[in-house]
Each structure stands twice: as structure tokens, then as C-alpha cells.
Amino acid sequence: MNTEWKMDLDRKQTFFKCTKWQFEDTLDPINCPFHYFCDSIYPGDYPEIIDLLVFFFFTFSYLTTLLAVLRKVLSRTRVREDDGADDDKAKRYLLPSGPLSLPLILLILAKGQRINTLFPISIFGPAILQLVQLSVLIFENNIEKEASFVFFEASTISGVLHASLYLDAVILPYYTGYDALVTSTFSGVCKSCICRKEPLTVGGKIVAYRGWSSTSFLLVGVLCLRIICKLCREEAKRKKVFVIKNAVEGLAWVVLIRDCVYLAVMSPVEEPVLFRVYVFGSVLMLICVYVITQVCCLISRRQSKKTTNT
């Protein structure tokens, strides 16, 4: 790894904000077979107050989701109808996947290239997307009208896909620049000129995480299966779709946990390690709380059925 770039803040920002790496012919094909330089970068960052507002919004969304999860877990002993109504209201107005928070999250991710001081989206944007994905998986829509249900779920599908694309537009240049810094040597021709032994790929090869990934597509599959379950008239077909939905949902949970653990461990090392682990660890803790309580409820139900049968 290069040690020189750590002391050159301007060069580091140029690499992380570069939107286009230009390949050019080299005069030394043996020692510098691939020569690149940064051809264009993102504009300047927003004021620090914007990063602070985004951080407070993320904290509020996380606490809202945590309280909703705890309320959902504690209400298992109550009547299901009352629980569903409360959860539906919380989902509509407060949760990250709701119609109020999701458009704000899309705006944050769409402008994430310039939110890069106190709470850089290039680093913590994946945690925001995972919070949305977590919210979608935990809280199902309880709208009775089929047309309203389909419209709400379709809007959520569109929001999840757009959020994934917007996140990739932020993190891919960052990961590419990080790969260029870590695995290249400076040619000295210009500040961003580098020599490489292999071609520079979009997103680099060091960090494998992508917003537009199997996690997002599994989540979209869960939402589509929820729509099919709602519109299905025959009870037998509905049960089959319900089993498939549960299987896809379980796979989505596994992939989401994998992503969260991976980002907490394998994110670029130049990030503030403790803060990074805290952010992604908080999301992982929220996932574990819900999954563990669901497993405990399933085990208790099976034990109660066995006792009633005996």
C-alpha cells in the first residue's frame, strides 16, 4: 500500500471524487503497462451542516425502526388486529420505507457525492440503504384495499431500486479511487497519474459490496410475492405463494446479514474504524434482535402445539 497518499489530502480527495479515469498509452510497457489519470471529479462538498442534518435524520430513522421492532416484538402477546393497525400507521409515516422518509432518503443518496464531510455518504450510505431494506422486510403493509396495497408496494419497489442505483453512483467512484490508491504506484506525470499492472475496473476489486445487488432483487421479489398473495383468490394457490414468499424472505435476511457483516469488516481502512463498526454494528444488532425474537416465537409456538396435541 502507498503511504504517501495518506499525507496528501488534496490527492486523496481527487481519487475518491473522480468520476472518469482516462487510460493513455505508456512509454514503459514493462514497469507501467497501464497508465491512468483522473479526467473529471465531482463538484465541491455541501456545508457541514448538511452532513449533520443527514446524521440526525439517520439516527432518527434508526431509533424509530428500533422502537417499532421492540413494539412489534412485545405486542406478540396482544391481539393481532390492534398490532397490525399500529404497525401500519408507523410504517406509513415514520419508518425508513414509509412514504415520508423514503423520498428523503432518495434525495440524500441522489446528492450523496457532495455530502462528504462529517457524515460521508460514500462511507455510510450502505447503512442507510440497509435500514430501508430492513424496514421493508420487517413491516408488511396492512392496507385492506387491493388497489391501494398494490400502489403502495409498487412505490416501495421503485424506491428500493432507485435507492440502490443512487447509492452505486456514490460508492463506485469511491471504491474505484480507493483501489487506485492502494494497488497502484504514482507515475509522477501529474497528481492523479498512476501506473498499474492490471486494468482499473469500475468499483475496484477490494470492496465487493454493491447497492444494485442480489439483496435488492431478493427484496423486490418479496414485495412482488406479497402483491401476488394479496391478489390471489384461491386459497390453495395463496398458500403455495405464501410458502415461496417465506423462503425468499428468509434468503433475503441471510444476504442482508452477510452484507452488514462484510461492510463492518471489509470497508476501506481509511475510514474511522470505530464509527464505521458502530454504524454497521447498530444495523446488525437491529437485525439480530428481530431474527432472534422471531426464532424464539416460532419455537414457542411449536412447543405449545405439541403440548396441546398431547
matplotlib code that plots the C-alpha trace (Angstrom):
import matplotlib.pyplot as plt

x = [0.0, 1.2, 2.0, 2.5, -1.2, -2.2, -0.4, -1.8, -5.4, -5.9, -4.7, -6.9, -10.0, -9.2, -9.0, -12.2, -14.2, -13.0, -15.9, -13.8, -10.4, -8.7, -6.4, -3.5, -0.6, 2.5, 6.2, 7.2, 5.1, 7.2, 7.1, 3.9, 1.7, -1.5, -1.3, -4.3, -5.2, -8.3, -10.2, -13.1, -14.2, -17.4, -18.1, -17.3, -19.0, -22.0, -21.5, -21.0, -24.5, -25.9, -23.9, -25.1, -28.7, -28.3, -26.7, -29.6, -32.1, -30.3, -30.3, -34.0, -34.8, -32.8, -34.4, -37.8, -37.2, -35.8, -38.8, -41.2, -39.3, -39.4, -43.1, -43.8, -42.0, -43.7, -47.1, -46.9, -49.0, -51.7, -54.5, -53.1, -55.7, -54.6, -50.9, -51.4, -53.1, -50.4, -47.6, -49.3, -49.5, -45.9, -44.8, -46.7, -45.4, -42.2, -40.2, -37.4, -39.5, -42.6, -43.8, -42.3, -38.8, -38.1, -38.3, -35.9, -33.5, -33.7, -32.8, -29.9, -28.5, -29.0, -26.9, -24.6, -21.5, -21.5, -22.4, -18.8, -17.6, -18.9, -21.1, -19.9, -22.5, -19.7, -18.9, -22.2, -24.6, -24.8, -26.1, -28.9, -29.9, -29.8, -32.0, -34.6, -34.2, -34.6, -37.7, -39.3, -38.6, -39.9, -43.1, -45.6, -48.3, -51.8, -53.9, -57.2, -58.0, -56.2, -55.6, -54.0, -52.0, -50.5, -49.8, -48.0, -45.9, -45.1, -43.9, -41.7, -40.2, -39.4, -37.9, -35.7, -34.4, -33.8, -32.0, -29.7, -28.8, -28.2, -26.0, -23.9, -23.4, -21.8, -19.8, -18.5, -16.3, -15.2, -14.3, -12.6, -10.4, -9.6, -8.5, -6.4, -4.6, -4.0, -2.9, -1.2, 2.0, 2.3, 4.0, 4.8, 3.5, 0.6, -1.0, -3.5, -1.3, -0.9, 0.8, -0.9, -0.1, -3.7, -6.7, -8.6, -12.2, -15.3, -15.8, -12.4, -11.7, -11.0, -14.6, -17.2, -20.3, -22.8, -26.1, -27.6, -27.1, -28.8, -30.1, -32.1, -33.5, -34.5, -36.2, -38.1, -39.0, -40.5, -42.6, -43.8, -44.8, -46.7, -48.7, -49.4, -50.6, -52.9, -54.4, -54.6, -58.2, -57.8, -56.7, -54.6, -52.6, -52.2, -50.7, -48.2, -47.2, -47.0, -44.5, -42.4, -42.6, -41.3, -38.4, -37.4, -37.8, -35.5, -32.9, -33.1, -32.4, -29.4, -28.0, -28.7, -26.8, -23.9, -23.8, -23.9, -21.1, -19.0, -19.2, -18.3, -15.2, -14.1, -14.8, -11.9, -9.4, -9.0, -12.5, -12.9, -12.9, -14.8, -17.5, -17.8, -18.2, -20.7, -22.9, -23.0, -23.0, -26.1, -27.9, -26.7, -27.9, -31.3, -31.4, -30.3, -32.9, -35.7, -34.4, -33.8, -37.2, -38.8, -37.0, -38.0, -41.6, -41.5, -40.0, -42.6, -45.4, -44.3, -43.8, -47.3, -48.8, -47.0, -48.4, -51.9, -51.7, -50.5]
y = [0.0, 3.5, 5.6, 8.9, 9.4, 9.4, 12.7, 14.3, 15.3, 17.0, 14.0, 11.7, 13.8, 13.8, 10.0, 9.5, 12.0, 11.0, 10.2, 9.3, 7.5, 8.1, 5.4, 6.6, 5.0, 4.3, 4.7, 2.0, -1.1, -3.3, -1.2, 0.7, -1.4, 0.5, 4.3, 6.2, 9.7, 11.3, 13.2, 14.7, 14.9, 15.7, 19.3, 20.6, 19.4, 20.8, 22.7, 20.6, 21.4, 19.2, 16.3, 16.9, 17.0, 13.8, 12.2, 13.3, 12.0, 8.6, 8.5, 9.3, 6.7, 4.1, 4.8, 4.8, 1.4, 0.1, 1.3, -0.2, -3.5, -3.6, -2.7, -5.4, -8.0, -7.0, -7.0, -10.7, -11.4, -8.9, -9.1, -9.3, -6.8, -4.0, -4.8, -4.7, -1.3, 0.3, -1.2, 0.0, 3.6, 3.5, 2.2, 4.8, 7.9, 7.1, 4.1, 4.4, 2.6, 4.8, 7.5, 10.3, 9.0, 7.1, 10.2, 12.0, 9.0, 9.0, 12.7, 12.1, 9.3, 11.2, 14.1, 11.8, 12.7, 16.2, 15.0, 14.2, 15.9, 14.9, 12.0, 11.0, 9.0, 7.3, 5.5, 5.3, 5.3, 1.5, 1.6, 3.9, 1.5, -1.4, 0.4, 0.8, -2.9, -4.0, -1.9, -3.4, -7.0, -6.5, -4.4, -5.7, -3.5, -4.0, -1.9, -3.7, -2.2, -4.1, -1.1, 0.9, -2.1, -2.7, 1.1, 1.3, -1.9, -0.8, 2.6, 0.8, -1.4, 1.7, 3.4, 0.4, 0.1, 3.8, 3.9, 1.1, 2.9, 6.2, 4.5, 2.9, 6.2, 7.4, 4.4, 3.1, 6.1, 6.0, 2.3, 2.8, 5.6, 3.6, 0.7, 3.0, 4.4, 1.1, -1.1, 1.5, 3.5, 7.2, 7.8, 11.4, 12.8, 14.5, 14.5, 11.7, 9.8, 6.2, 3.1, -0.3, -3.9, -4.6, -2.6, -0.4, -1.6, 0.3, -0.1, -1.7, -5.2, -4.5, -3.9, -6.2, -4.6, -3.0, -1.4, -2.9, -6.5, -9.8, -8.2, -5.6, -8.1, -10.5, -7.7, -6.8, -10.4, -10.4, -7.3, -8.8, -12.1, -10.0, -8.4, -11.8, -13.2, -10.2, -10.6, -14.4, -15.5, -19.3, -20.4, -23.3, -21.1, -18.4, -21.0, -22.0, -18.4, -17.8, -20.6, -19.3, -15.8, -17.0, -18.9, -15.8, -13.6, -15.9, -15.8, -12.0, -12.0, -14.1, -12.0, -8.8, -10.1, -11.0, -7.5, -5.9, -8.0, -7.6, -3.8, -3.7, -5.7, -5.1, -1.4, 0.8, 1.1, 4.8, 5.2, 5.9, 2.3, 2.7, 4.9, 2.5, -0.5, 1.4, 2.4, -1.0, -2.8, -0.9, -2.1, -5.6, -5.5, -4.4, -7.4, -9.8, -8.6, -9.2, -12.5, -14.0, -13.0, -14.5, -17.8, -17.8, -17.2, -20.0, -22.4, -21.4, -21.9, -25.4, -26.4, -25.1, -27.1, -30.2, -29.7, -29.2, -32.3, -34.4]
z = [0.0, -0.7, 2.4, 0.5, -0.3, 3.4, 3.8, 0.6, 1.4, -2.0, -3.9, -1.8, -2.4, -6.2, -6.2, -4.2, -6.2, -9.6, -12.0, -15.0, -15.2, -18.5, -19.9, -22.0, -23.9, -21.8, -22.8, -20.3, -21.1, -18.7, -15.5, -16.3, -18.6, -17.7, -17.1, -15.9, -14.8, -13.4, -16.1, -14.1, -10.5, -8.6, -7.6, -4.1, -0.9, 0.8, 4.1, 7.2, 8.5, 5.7, 6.9, 10.4, 9.4, 7.4, 10.5, 12.7, 10.2, 10.0, 13.8, 14.0, 11.4, 13.2, 16.6, 15.0, 13.5, 16.7, 18.7, 16.1, 16.2, 20.0, 20.0, 17.4, 19.5, 22.7, 21.1, 20.2, 23.3, 22.3, 19.8, 16.2, 14.8, 17.1, 16.5, 12.7, 12.8, 14.9, 12.7, 9.6, 10.8, 11.9, 8.5, 6.6, 8.5, 10.4, 9.1, 6.5, 3.9, 4.5, 2.1, 4.1, 4.9, 1.7, -0.6, 1.7, 1.7, -2.1, -2.1, 0.2, -1.9, -5.1, -3.7, -1.8, -3.8, -2.2, 1.3, 2.2, 5.3, 8.8, 7.6, 4.1, 2.1, 0.3, 3.6, 5.4, 2.5, 2.5, 6.2, 5.1, 2.3, 4.7, 7.1, 4.3, 3.3, 7.0, 7.4, 4.3, 5.4, 9.0, 8.5, 6.0, 4.6, 6.1, 3.7, 3.0, -0.4, -3.1, -5.4, -2.6, -1.4, -4.9, -5.4, -2.0, -2.6, -6.2, -4.9, -2.4, -5.1, -7.2, -4.1, -3.3, -6.8, -7.2, -3.8, -4.9, -8.1, -6.4, -3.8, -6.5, -8.2, -4.9, -3.7, -7.0, -7.7, -4.1, -4.3, -7.6, -6.3, -3.2, -5.4, -7.5, -4.4, -2.7, -5.7, -7.9, -8.0, -8.9, -12.2, -11.3, -14.6, -12.7, -9.3, -10.3, -12.8, -11.7, -13.1, -12.8, -13.6, -14.4, -15.8, -13.4, -13.2, -12.1, -8.3, -8.0, -6.7, -3.0, -1.8, -3.4, -1.9, -4.4, -3.8, -7.0, -5.8, -5.0, -1.8, -3.6, -6.1, -3.3, -1.6, -4.7, -5.1, -1.6, -2.3, -5.6, -3.8, -1.2, -4.0, -5.6, -2.1, -1.8, -5.2, -5.2, -4.8, -4.5, -1.0, -2.3, -4.7, -1.9, 0.4, -2.2, -2.9, 0.8, 1.2, -1.6, -0.1, 3.2, 1.6, -0.4, 2.6, 4.7, 2.0, 1.9, 5.6, 5.2, 2.4, 4.3, 7.4, 5.2, 3.7, 7.1, 8.5, 5.3, 5.4, 9.1, 8.5, 4.9, 4.3, 3.2, 6.0, 5.7, 7.3, 11.0, 12.2, 15.5, 14.0, 11.0, 13.2, 15.4, 12.5, 10.7, 14.1, 15.1, 12.0, 12.6, 16.2, 14.9, 12.6, 15.2, 17.7, 15.2, 13.9, 17.4, 18.6, 15.5, 16.1, 19.7, 18.9, 16.3, 18.8, 21.5, 19.1, 18.1, 21.7, 22.6, 19.7, 20.9, 24.4, 23.2, 21.0, 23.9]

ax = plt.figure().add_subplot(projection="3d")
ax.plot(x, y, z, "-o")
ax.set_aspect("equal")
plt.show()
